[in-house]
Amino acid sequence: MERRKALGLIASTGAATAAASVATVPSFGAETSRAAGATGQGEATDKGGYTFALDKNVERSSVRFKNRYGIEVAADLYVPKNARGKLPALVVSGPIGAVKEQSSGLYANEFARRGYVALAFDPSFSGESGGTVRDVASPDIYTEDYSAAVDFLGLQKIVERKRIGAQAVCGLSAMALTAAAADSRIKAVATASMYDMSRSMSRGHKDYYTREQRQKVVDHLSRQRWIDAKNGTYARLSHEVPFDDNGNVAPTNRVLPETLPANADPITAIFFDYYRTERGYHPRSINSTTAFTGTTPMSFFAFQLATNIDMLAPRKALLVAGADAHSRYYSEDIQAKAPDSIDLVIVPGADHVDLYDRKDLIPFDRFDEFFTKNLA
């Protein structure tokens, strides 16, 4: 089933109708008293609040640093035990709406096991990171968070600052490529299950939005600003805006339904299986619990990602996508723009979410080979 139908299903099974959610949903911070650095209710799993077990040969510590906007970014630093000398380092981010205790931490843990210093961070305004308005997304600031992470890594005595790369998963992948195009300190970039969130939010899955629908989305976002200004709060609504059967925008106040409908489409089902079950649930994850602020897509309309991808050369990128992933075309299209700089690996038998945590499918050996060569 196409992604637009999946979003339509989520809209039809949400907790509130579009009209009610637009008018009445309070800001999440007000609703739950959650602030930057709050721990949420309980732990995600029995692994100390993480969705994966820490490798016995890896040490993890909580760190904080500021980006150039003055926002404090929360991160976990993974270091090989008994490490000596200066090591290559990786900035690691997970899917948009996820937190460092989920997929990005799993990747960082594995890279540290293989001899890298790895930094998994919460993007600004989310997780334990700072930012007054909770769970707003910004392609500009999220891109900046990568460079701020490079700032931090380059000041660590254990890190060889000429050997810093970036590894991204899903929705922050295009930000990693954008950051690298503008920040030559990032020597190599790898992605898994890449999404271009600017393209997704402004044009829909596989660019299905018509010109008329794009205008309806812009009008919806513009109206919502008046509603938020009047209410003095920020509504939680779909960041990928779906349409109902009558052709009207139909946002909901959750990324995923609280319970999976019996007739759920395959795309909703795979995301639900990660974010809403013990496999990947985390109380600070937007995707697990709520939705982004309703006007979040405005900045993604205005800020197109990977525009300067030609500036990546002569540095290299490696894009990895599942053969069965609904997002596969994002990686294929980006690779086609810069075939001399970007390699593409397709993983047989893998869907989009499999590359979040299925270590039997994630090609870590291929990632390791890529960074070993390009961070030399």
Secondary structure, 3 states (H helix, E strand, C coil): CCHHHHHHHHHHHCCCCHHHHHHHCCCHHHHHCCCCCCCCCCCCCCECCECCCCCCCEEEEEEEEECCCCCEEEEEEEEECCCCCCEEEEEEECCCCCCCCCHHHHHHHHHHHCCCEEEEECCCCCCCCCCCCCCCCCHHHHHHHHHHHHHHHHCCCCEEEEEEEEEEEHHHHHHHHHHHHHCCCCCEEEEECCCCHHHHHHHCHHHCCCHHHHHHHHHHHHHHHHHHHHHCCCCECCCCCCECCCCCECCCCCCCCCCCCCCCCHHHHHHHHHHCCCCCCCCCCHHHHCCCECCCHHHHHHCCCCCCHHHHCCCEEEEEEECCCCCHHHHHHHHHHCCCCEEEEEECCCCCCHHHHCCCCCCHHHHHHHHHHHCC
